[in-house]
Amino acid sequence: MTVLLGAVLTVVLGVLIGRADVPYVALSPGPTVDTLGAVDRDGDACTNPAAPQPKPSGASPSPKAEPECQEVIQITGVPTSTGKGQLRMVTVSVQSTMTLIDAIRGWISGSEAVVPRKIIYPEDKTEQQVEQESKQEFENSQTSAETAALTELGYPVKVTLIEVSADGAAAGQLLPDDIIDTVDGTPVTSAQKLVELIQAKPVGTTLNVGYTRDDVKGNASVTTKAGQDGMPRIGVSVKTVQPHPFELSIKLDKIGGPSAGMMFALGIVDKIKPEDLTNGFVVAGTGTIDDEGNVGPIGGVTQKLYSAKDAGATVFLTPADNCEEAKSNIPDGLRLVKVSTLDDALAALAALPSGGPLPSC
């Protein structure tokens, strides 16, 4: 009787321990979204998105509820194309509370990762703060995707001066509303590029700054000064504009993080260009993107590979810095293609129909 009671207590204790919360979270394959397709309010794929309605003249229209089904990338004012394939962004789902049993299940799974909770949710931030930061990163990635895509489509960024500091290096040389074209002969294609060019040489370097003022080209010699951080500065603040003859927006909620940037940029280019960039392939991919079109690494690449495979993708565009991890965990039937820039990704799409060699991980 004593042995039986001990066994029962052992089982009960084991169950209680197994159900106890542990300080870990699980990362698992999340949903995917075709950036060329349409989604409903929950972010699920749907068909027959509502066509954009022209705004009535005169009084502003009364507000209307969002349509049940709408295109992920919405473009008005220019004809758009419809491809036969798909460009799928991929996500990772996070299980924020776990029991010991959940953790053990995740550790033995090939498609999940169990990591310390503080990696995803730092101890000095609430879950709500982390989610808000993730949402902001997602919005920033959309902005950079639009910038990179529009540049690819022939609509360059114009870096325009807002203010010239009276005691700054550019005082007396540059004026508000000047458009900065070049620095030492190198085109200024974004605010990010302007900073890179200024800081590429030591403080005290004289730069040849090409600008446009009232449609007239000019050049200024500006000797950099040290900012509060000790880095070279010319004492200006800027804004960027990118004129284009159509309206562009991305409609996708309930997803966070910056890793969809590259796929958004590809989707914009595909919809504007008349040719089908997918050539009928289901292509998935991931990667951050900056205004210059550089593709950066992301987290959770293993889980995203499985998401892509489950969605029917045969090709996965992989940031170069994620290649080592990706090729160690690739599901059968998924081809990894290494990309470092938006141009790399476009070149890979163009080469798919021929079946020729592609830069692989």
Secondary structure, 3 states (H helix, E strand, C coil): CHHHHHHHHHHHHHHHHHCCEECEEEEEEEEEEECCCEEECCCCEECCCCCCCCCCCCCCCCCCCCCCEEECEEEECCCCCCCCCEEEEEEEEEECCEEHHHHHHHHCCCCCEEEEHHHHCCCCCCHHHHHHHHHHHHHHHHHHHHHHHHHHCCCCCEEEEEEECCCCCCCCCCCCCCEEEEECCEECCCHHHHHHHHCCCCCCCEEEEEEEECCEEEEEEEECEECCCCCEECCEEEEEECCCCCEEEECCCCCCCCCCHHHHHHHHHHHHCCCCCCCCCEEEECCEECCCCEEECCCCHHHHHHHHHHCCCCEEEEEHHHHHHHHCCCCCCCEEEEECEHHHHHHHHHHHHHCCCCCCC
